[in-house]
Amino acid sequence: MINLEYEKICNEILECDEKIRYVGVYDYGELHDKMKSGLKSHLSREETELSLSQAIYRWSTRKKTAGKIGNPIFALVKYEKIFRITVPTSGAGLILISTELDADVIKIIDKVVKIKNKYS
C-alpha cells in the first residue's frame, strides 16, 4: 500500500461510524493515523507508538495458536474511557481503532474488515 491508500483507509474507517475517535494504520514500520476532528487524544504520539509496539507483540503471540484455533480476525479491549479494536492487515501490519464506549463495536469491526479487505 502506498501513502495515499493509508490516508484513504484512515478516512474511510473514521467516516464509517460517528463513534470512532481514532484510526491508525501501522505497516512497514510506519504509522499513518487520523483523529476525529474536534477531539483530543487520550495518548501522546509517543504513548500511541508504545501502545502500538505492544499490540504488535500481542499479535505475534496470537498467531502461535492459529494452527489449532484459526487465525485471529480482530482483538477488542475495553478500557475505562474507550474501546480499542485491533485488526491485522494482509502483511505484518495492524489497524488500530479507538471508539467511544457507547459504540456498537461489532458493527464497527464488520465495517472495518470490509474496508481492509477492499485494500488488501
Buried (B, 14 or more C-beta within 10 A) or exposed (E): BEEEEBEBBBEBBBEBBEBBBBBBBBBEEEBBBBBBEEEEBEBEEEEBBEBBEEBBEBBEEBEEEEEEEEEBEBBBEEEEEBBBBBBBBEEBBBBBBBBBEEBEBEEBBEBBBEBBEEBE
